Amino acid sequence: MFFKKSLALPSKEAALKGRESPIPTAKAHYLNKRDLKGPYPDGLERAVFGMGCFWGVERKFWELGDGIWVTAVGYAAGMTPHPTYDEVCSGMTGHNEVVLVVYDPKVISYEKLLKTFWESHDPTQGMRQGNDVGTQYRSGIYVTSDSQRAAAEASKASYGKAVLAKGYGPITTEILDAPEFYFAEDYHQQYLAKNPRGYCGLAGTGVACQIGTGVTA
């Protein structure tokens, strides 16, 4: 049944119109009680990743512990302003399910976040992740600075060689300047903390990412 879903992004003209105001969401992180939308303390940085169903993705990053200020799930890289989950799932907004990671670079590096990104999903699958099929499950890194872009591009080149050597296809991950991040609905935030037995379809390739170990692309 899921293979009937469109694997092509809609045109700007065909995309759903959305709305002018943000949809309601949680005020605080379920686990650490920090403000989900900020303001965040000075010196912290933001990273945004898409790697499949955002429930399991968010858990991967909050579990990194020290240096992670807050995480949140949402939608990005589409055309519809302030979309709902149902609209994103229709495939008619162009958005990806993504996770916002607010982190302290003095405690945890962006390279560590990239290592978690590459090793926690299969970045060669295009518009899907395992049994989750659709444009909202594509692999993506959405960078917020030139240094993030340089690190993301270098890690993609290096990891691309590693997965090809293990028989996987080319990496399909998109690397874009971070677009506007739209917070998802309250019940999606920290979903697997609220529902420990909930669904998580993430599965990595088993190939180690060597970023931060002195290996170059």
C-alpha positions in Angstrom: 0.0 0.0 0.0 2.7 2.5 1.0 4.3 2.3 -2.5 1.4 4.2 -3.9 2.6 7.3 -2.1 4.2 9.9 -4.3 8.0 10.0 -4.2 8.2 13.4 -6.0 8.1 16.8 -4.3 5.1 18.9 -5.3 5.5 22.0 -7.4 5.2 25.4 -5.6 1.9 25.9 -7.4 0.5 22.5 -6.3 1.7 22.7 -2.7 -0.9 23.2 0.0 -1.4 26.8 1.1 -1.0 26.4 4.8 -1.7 29.2 7.3 -0.3 32.4 8.6 0.0 31.5 12.3 2.0 28.7 14.0 0.2 25.5 15.0 0.0 24.9 18.8 2.8 22.9 20.3 4.4 22.2 23.7 6.0 25.0 25.7 8.7 22.9 27.4 10.8 19.9 26.7 9.1 16.8 28.2 12.4 15.6 29.8 14.4 18.6 30.8 11.6 21.1 31.1 13.6 23.8 29.2 11.7 26.2 26.9 11.2 24.4 23.6 11.2 27.5 21.5 13.7 29.5 23.5 15.0 32.0 23.9 18.1 29.9 24.2 21.2 30.9 26.2 24.0 32.8 24.4 26.7 30.7 22.9 24.5 27.8 21.9 24.1 26.7 18.3 21.4 25.1 16.3 21.5 22.0 14.0 18.7 20.5 11.9 18.6 16.9 10.6 16.1 14.8 8.7 16.6 11.0 8.7 13.3 9.3 8.8 10.4 9.3 11.3 11.3 12.1 13.6 10.2 10.3 16.8 13.2 8.0 16.8 15.5 10.6 15.4 14.8 13.0 18.2 15.6 10.3 20.8 19.0 9.7 19.2 20.0 13.3 19.8 18.6 13.8 23.3 20.3 10.6 24.4 23.7 12.2 23.6 23.3 14.0 27.0 25.9 16.6 28.0 26.0 19.5 25.6 22.4 19.0 24.3 20.3 21.9 25.5 17.0 21.0 23.9 15.6 19.0 21.0 12.4 19.4 19.1 10.6 17.8 16.1 9.2 19.7 13.3 8.9 20.3 9.6 11.4 22.0 7.2 12.5 22.3 3.6 9.0 22.5 2.1 6.7 25.2 0.7 3.7 25.2 2.9 3.8 27.7 5.8 3.0 26.3 9.2 2.0 22.8 8.1 0.2 20.2 10.2 1.3 16.6 10.4 -1.5 15.4 8.3 -0.6 17.9 5.6 3.0 16.9 5.6 2.1 13.2 5.4 -0.1 14.0 2.3 3.1 14.7 0.4 1.7 18.0 -0.8 3.8 20.4 1.4 7.3 19.4 0.3 8.4 19.3 4.0 10.7 16.8 5.6 10.2 15.5 9.1 13.2 17.0 10.9 14.7 17.4 14.4 16.1 20.7 15.8 19.1 20.2 18.1 20.2 23.1 20.2 23.6 22.4 21.6 26.6 23.9 23.3 29.6 23.6 21.0 32.0 23.9 23.9 30.7 20.6 25.3 29.7 18.6 22.2 30.9 19.2 18.7 28.9 19.4 15.5 31.1 16.6 14.2 29.7 14.4 17.0 26.2 15.3 15.8 27.1 14.4 12.3 28.5 11.0 13.4 25.2 10.3 15.1 23.3 11.4 12.0 25.2 9.1 9.6 25.4 6.0 11.8 21.7 6.1 12.9 20.0 5.7 9.5 20.5 4.6 5.9 21.3 7.7 3.9 21.2 5.9 0.5 17.4 5.3 0.3 16.1 8.4 -1.3 12.5 9.3 -0.4 12.2 6.6 2.3 13.6 5.1 5.4 12.9 1.4 5.7 9.2 0.8 5.5 8.5 4.6 5.9 8.0 5.8 2.4 7.4 9.4 1.3 9.1 12.7 0.7 8.9 13.6 4.4 11.3 10.7 5.2 14.3 11.9 3.1 17.7 12.2 4.5 18.8 15.8 5.0 21.3 18.1 6.7 20.2 21.7 7.1 23.1 23.9 8.0 23.1 27.1 9.9 26.7 28.3 9.2 29.5 28.0 6.7 31.4 25.9 9.2 28.5 23.5 9.5 28.3 23.2 5.7 32.0 22.5 5.3 31.8 19.8 8.0 28.6 18.3 6.5 30.0 18.2 3.0 33.3 16.6 4.1 31.5 14.0 6.2 29.1 13.1 3.3 32.1 12.6 1.0 33.9 10.4 3.5 30.9 8.4 4.5 29.8 8.0 0.9 33.1 6.2 0.2 32.6 4.0 3.3 29.1 2.8 2.4 30.0 2.2 -1.2 32.8 0.0 -0.1 30.2 -2.1 1.9 27.9 -2.5 -1.1 25.5 0.3 -0.6 24.4 2.8 -3.3 25.3 6.5 -3.5 24.2 8.7 -0.6 21.0 10.7 -1.4 21.3 13.1 1.6 20.5 16.7 0.7 22.6 19.4 2.3 20.8 22.8 2.3 21.0 26.1 4.2 18.6 25.7 7.0 15.1 26.8 5.9 12.4 27.9 8.4 11.7 25.3 11.1 8.1 24.8 11.9 7.5 23.1 15.3 5.3 20.0 15.1 2.3 19.4 17.3 2.6 18.9 21.0 2.0 15.1 20.9 5.0 14.6 18.6 7.4 16.3 20.9 9.7 13.8 22.7 7.1 11.2 21.7 9.3 8.2 22.6 9.9 9.6 26.1 6.1 9.8 26.6 5.6 6.4 24.8 8.7 4.3 25.4 7.2 1.4 23.4 6.2 3.6 20.5 7.3 3.0 16.9 10.8 3.7 15.8 11.8 2.6 12.3 15.4 3.8 12.3 18.1 1.4 11.2 21.6 2.3 10.3 23.9 0.7 7.8 26.3 -0.7 10.4 29.1 1.3 8.7 31.1 3.6 11.1 31.5 7.3 10.3 35.1 8.3 10.8 34.5 12.1 11.1 36.4 13.6 14.0 39.0 10.7 14.0 41.4 12.3 11.6 40.1 10.7 8.5 39.6 13.0 5.5 37.2 12.8 2.6 
